[in-house]
Amino acid sequence: MTDLFSTAADSAADRPLADRMRPTSLDEFTGQRHLLDEGKPLLRAIGQGRAHSMIFWGPPGTGKTTLARLIARTTESHFIALSAVMAGVKDIRSAVSEADQHRQMSNRGTVLFLDEVHRFNKAQQDAFLPYVEDGTLTFVGATTENPSFELNNALLSRARVYVLKSLSEDDLLAVLRRALLDEDRGLGGRYSMSDEALQTIAAAADGDARRALNLLELAADLAEDERITEATVAEVASGGRRRFDKQGEYFYDQISALHKSIRGTDPDASLYWLARMLDGGCDPLYIARRLIRVASEDVGNADPRALGLALDAWEVYERLGSPEGELAIGQAVVYLACAPKSNAVYAAYKAATKDARDKGSLEVPMHLRNAPTTLMKGLGYGDGYRYAHDEDDAVALGENYFPEDMSPARYYHPVPRGLEIRIKEKLEDIARRASERKQDR
């Protein structure tokens, strides 16, 4: 457990640059202006010395830990930091005891910061609640995952959620320049580097201040004659991938963006999100499977070829791998985005599924039953069945294919796009002729 900040002189040279450059005041804090600009509720609460329990939700390197420390400092609170990766209920009890002792000795409140709070299970999260309720602790949690899915409602109801955003390249450049010049905690102006090299690091950091400072420190370690060249920066920045977080919040956000861009008939945006996911390390076969879903859900019978093309792209990737297979997936993405759209089959399937669940096990009508044995024929199985191929246009007009205890339903409503225009015309023609046949009888 740690209390507030070490001084700049405390083993500064032994600490990573990102840790040394951690802001020690709100004036030094970069980014998150939507939370910390004048008049914003969080800044007002901090300025008035009234810390409340909160959850910081955002990508890595956006200042969640630093902001928790600054809140403790600004409100003159004792600060305890735990990580859900390492801590358990025993550590929570110890923190509560420490907070009690501190309040009795100094009459100061305690800010308990829990990093990776989403890694705690329900019982561990519930362990905080009594102490948040009685004021023993001001709870500050940090998470990269969506609190709606990962945190208990009881904890969410007692803490306000603040969303932290990735830092812009301008924010990261400001952080890097301060680190280059800072005499006490940074590199002290000893290194020279071009604006282009700084921009390369900022771009490679992808909104993460910690990553930016780590890359800068590594480049400084490799520098010759205290000159950080663009070649050195390119070398240290070459291994980084964009933020993706497989199976995490960013994963689902990006696959959602890809799906919706295709649905919205925007091939360019669709290709961008495909490239983002592949660049982030997504398994191309996962995307290929999703495209099959898109072909059925959003294109459907408006262009039945879409499903075949999506399956072909999957098979091409399985056979050829990267990069040829990725190009086939890109081809499928563009085709699906440009294809006429219909969710008529998707909507019909959901409606039919609901009826199947709600109406119970209705009997199959006798005329639709198969009769492979003499006994079944004698019981009337198949009696009255009209073989469609023996009828005009292979349609048994007026035949009922629903259970006898269920009114015929219409689930499938073709849209006026693509092939479904023709399908709609055919179904309407059948319905018209069936109605005429009924009137004639």
N, C-alpha and C positions, 0 to 999 in steps of 0.2 A: 504494500500500500504506500502511496506517495502523497505528500502534502504540498500543494501549490507548486512553485517553481524552484528549481535549483538556480543559484546565481550563475552569471555568465562565466565566472572564474572556476566553477566546480568542474574540473576534468573536461573543460570545453573541447580540448583537442582530441579527446578520446571518444567523443560522441559524434554520431553521424551528422552531416551538415543539415539534413532535414530536421533533426531534433534540435540542433543548436539554433536554427532559424525560426523555431516555433514562435509566433507572435506573443509578446508579453503584455500587450494592451490592445484594446479594440481599435485604436488608431492604426496599428500595424496590420490588422487583420485584412486580408485581401479577398474580395468576392463576397457573395451572398448579400448584395445590396438590397435585395427584396426583403431581407429580414432585418438589416442593420442600418438602413437609411434613417434619417431624422424622421421621427414620428411613427415609426413602425412599432407594433406592440412589443416585440421581443426586446428591442433597444430601450423602449420606455421602461419595461419591467426591470431590466438590468440596471439602467441609470438610477432608478428609484430604490435599488437595493432589495428588490423583491423577487427572488428566484422562485420559480414554480416548477413542478415536475414536468418533464418534457421528453419527447423522443425526437432525435435527429435522424432523419432518413435521407440518405444520399449516397452517391458513389464514393469510392475510396479517394483519399487525398483532397477532400473538399473542406476540411477544417472542423469535423465533428468533435474530435478530442480536444483540439485547441479551444474551440468555443466553450466547451464545458469547463475547461480550466479557467478561462477568462471570466466566465460567469461566477465561478467560486471566488476568484480574486476580487472582482468588482463588487460583489455582495459581501465581502469579508467573511466568507464561509470556509470551514474546514473542507478539504478535498480528499476524497478516497476514490481510487481508480481500480476497477476490476475488469477482467476479461472473461466473458462467458465461455471462452474456449478452455480456460484453465480452472475457473472458479466453480464452487458448488455451494450447497446450502450452508455448509460449515463456514465458508468464507463470508457469506451474507450475515450470519450470526456474529461473526467476529467484527464485521464492519459496523453493525448495529451497536455492539458493545463499545467500540471506539467512538462512535458518534455520541452515545450517551455520556461517556466520560468527558468528551470535549465540551459538550453543552454544560455539564456541571462545573467544569473547571474554568471555562472562558465565556460561557453564555453565548457561544457562537453556534450557528446552525452548521449542518454538514451537507455538502453536495456529494452524492454517491454516483459516480459515473460508471456505467456498465457498457463496455464495448461488445459488439457482436451480440446484442441482447436477444436476437432471434434464435440463437443457439441454445438458449435456456428452454427447458420443457415447461409444461403448465405448472407443475408443482413448484419449480424453482422460481418462476415468475410470480406466483401467488405469494411466495415467502416475503416479498417486498411490501405487500399491500398494507399490513397493519402499521408499519413504520412510516409509510408515506401518509397514511391517514392521521396518525397522531403527531406528525410534524418532526419526528426524530430524523428523518431523511428528506432531502429534496432529491428526487430520483431523476437522473438524466441518462437515457439510454441512447445508444447509437446502433444503427443497422443499415445495411445495404439492401435489405429485402423489404418488400411491401409490408408495413405493419398490419394492414388489414388481414393478411393471411397468416402472419407469423407470430403475432402477439395476442395475448388473451384480451378479451373485451374488458375484463375487470381492470387490467392495467391501463388499457387505452383510455378508459373513461376517466382515469385519474391523471393522465398526462396529455399535454397538448403536443400534437405532431407538427414539427417544422421540417419542410422539405428543403434540403440543400442541393444546389445545382453544381454541375461540373464547372470548373473555372474556364473562362475564355482564354484565348491565346494572349490577349493583352494583359489579363490578370497574371498569367504565368510568366510573361516577360517581366512584369513588375517584380514578381517574387524572385526571379533569377537575377535581375540586375541588383536588387537589394543584397542578395547573397554574395554576389561578386564583390561588392564594394564595402560591405559591413566589416568594420575593423575589429569589433569585439567577438562576433559570433560567426561571421562569414569568412570569405576568402581574402578580405582585407585589401582588395584592389591589386593583388599581386599578379593576377592573370589577365591577359588580354585575349579577346575573342571578338569576332565580327558579329554584326546584327544578324546576318544570315545564319551563323552557327547557333546563336541564341534562339532564333525562330525554329530551327530544326529540332532543338531540344523541346521547345514549347509544343510543337506539333506532335512529337513522339510521345510526350507526356499525356496527351489525350485528356486534358481537363483535370489531371491529378497533380497537385502541387508537390506531394511527397515524391512521386516518380520523377518530376522535373528536377528537383534538388538532388536526388540520387544520381540521375544521369549527369548532372553538372559536376558532382563530386567525382564520379568515375572518370569523366573527361579530364578533370584537373589532375587526377592521379596519373593519367597517361600522357599529360602534356610534357613537352620538351621546352626548356628555357622559359617556362611559365607562359607559354603561348598555346592556347587551345585552338587547334586548327579545325577547319570544316571537315577534313578527312577524319580526324579523331572523333568528332561529334557524330559523323555518319556511322562510324564503326560502333560506338556505344549505343546508338539509337536504333541500330538495324534489327535487333532481336525482338523489339516490342510489338505486341499485338494490340489492336483496338479493344476497348472495353466490350466484353461480351458476357462473361459469367454464365457458363452453360447451366441450364436448368434454373437460373435465377431470374430476377426481375428483368434484367436487360435482355435476356434470351427471349422471354415471352413478349416483351414490348416490341422487339424487332421482328419476330415472326408475325406478330399482329400487324405491324406496319406493312410488311411484305404482302400478307393476305389482303389487307384492305386496299393497298395500291393496285393490286391485280383486279380486285372487285370493282374498283373505281375507274378501270380502263385507262391507267396511266403507266405505259410500259417503261418510261424513263425512271420514275420513282420506284417502280417494281425492281428494275435492274440495280438501282442504287442500294436498296435494302438487301437484295441478294448478295451484292458485293460486300456490303457491311458485315453480313453474317459469315460469309466465307472468310473474309479477312480476319474476323474475330475468332476463327477456329471451329465454327459450327460444322458438324458432320453433314456433308452434302446429301447423304442418303436420307437424313431427317427432312431436309428441305424437299427432296424428291417425293417423299411420302406425303408431305403437306400439300404439294401441288396436285396430287391425285385427289385429295379431299377438295381442293379448290375447283378442280375440273368437274366434280360431281355436284358440289354445293352451289357454285356460283355461275358456272357455264351451263352445265346440265345438257338438256336436249336441244338447247339453242344451237349448239355445235357439238354433237357427240364425238367428233374427231379429237376434241380436246383431251378426253380421258385416255385415248390411245396414245396421243403424243406424250402425255405425262408419264404413262407407263414406259414408253420407249426411252424417255430421258433417264428414268430410274435404271433401266436395263443397260443403257449405254454407260452410265457411270460405273455400274457393277462390273462391266466387261473391260472398260478402258481405264478407269480411275481418273486421276487428275493429270493434266488440265483438260484433256479432251472431254471427259465426262461432265466437267463443270460447264463447259460451253453448251453441251446438250441441255443441261438444266436451265441455262440462260435462255436458250431457244424456246423451251417450254414456257418459261416465265413470260416472255414477250408474246407468244401465241395466246396464252391464257388471258393476258391483259388486253389484247386487241380483239379477242373473240366476243361475239354477242353474248349477253349475260342473261341467265334465267335461274332463279332459285325455286322454280315451280316444283321440280322433283323433290328438292329438299323440304319445302313446306308441305308437300303432299305426304311425304314419308313420315314427317313428325305428326301430322294430323291423323294418319292411319294408325300409327303406333299408339297415340292417345286413345283412340277408339278401341283398339285391341286390348289395351290395359283396363279401360273403364267398363267395357260391356261384358266382360267375363267370357267364359268358354261356350260361345254360341255354337249350336250344332251345324255341321256342314249339310246343306240341303241334299235330299236324296238324289236328285238328278245330277248332282256334281260328284257323287261318290263313285269310286271305281268298283267294279264288280268282277273280281278275278275268279270267284268260286260260284258253284251252283246255289249254295245256301244264300250267298249275298244277293244273287240275282233274284232268288225267290222272295227275299225280304224287300225287294223294290229298289235296290241300289242301282243307280244309273237310269232309272225309268224316266222317260221324257227328255233326256238330254239331246240337245240339237248340236250335231257335229258342224262346227263353223265352216269347215271347208266344203260342206255340201250346200251352203247357203250362197245367195248372190253376194259377190264381193267378199266372200269368206267372213261375213258378219251375220250372226244370229240376232237379227233385230228384235228388240224387246225382251231378250232373255235376261233373267235375273241371276246374278252371280254372287249376291250377298246372302248371308243367313236369313232364314224366313222371319226370324224375330227381330230383324234389324232393317230399318228403312234404308234403301240405297243412298249412299253418300257420294259426294263429289269432292275428292281431295286434290286432284291434279287440275290446275288451271294454267295452261300454256300461255306464255307471254307473247306479245307481238314482235318478237325478235328472232332472227336466225331461222333455223329449221322449225322451231316451235310455231311459227306462223302457219306452216303447212299442217303440222300436227293439230293445231287449233281448228283449222278449217275442216279437217277430216272428222274430228270428234263432233264438231257442230253439225256436220252433214249426217253423221250416224244418228245423233240425237233427233234431228229433224225427221229423218225417215222412220225412225222408231215411233215417233209421235204420230205420224201419218198412218203407219200400220195399225196402231192402236185404235185410231179413230175409225178406220175402215172396218174393223172387226165388230 
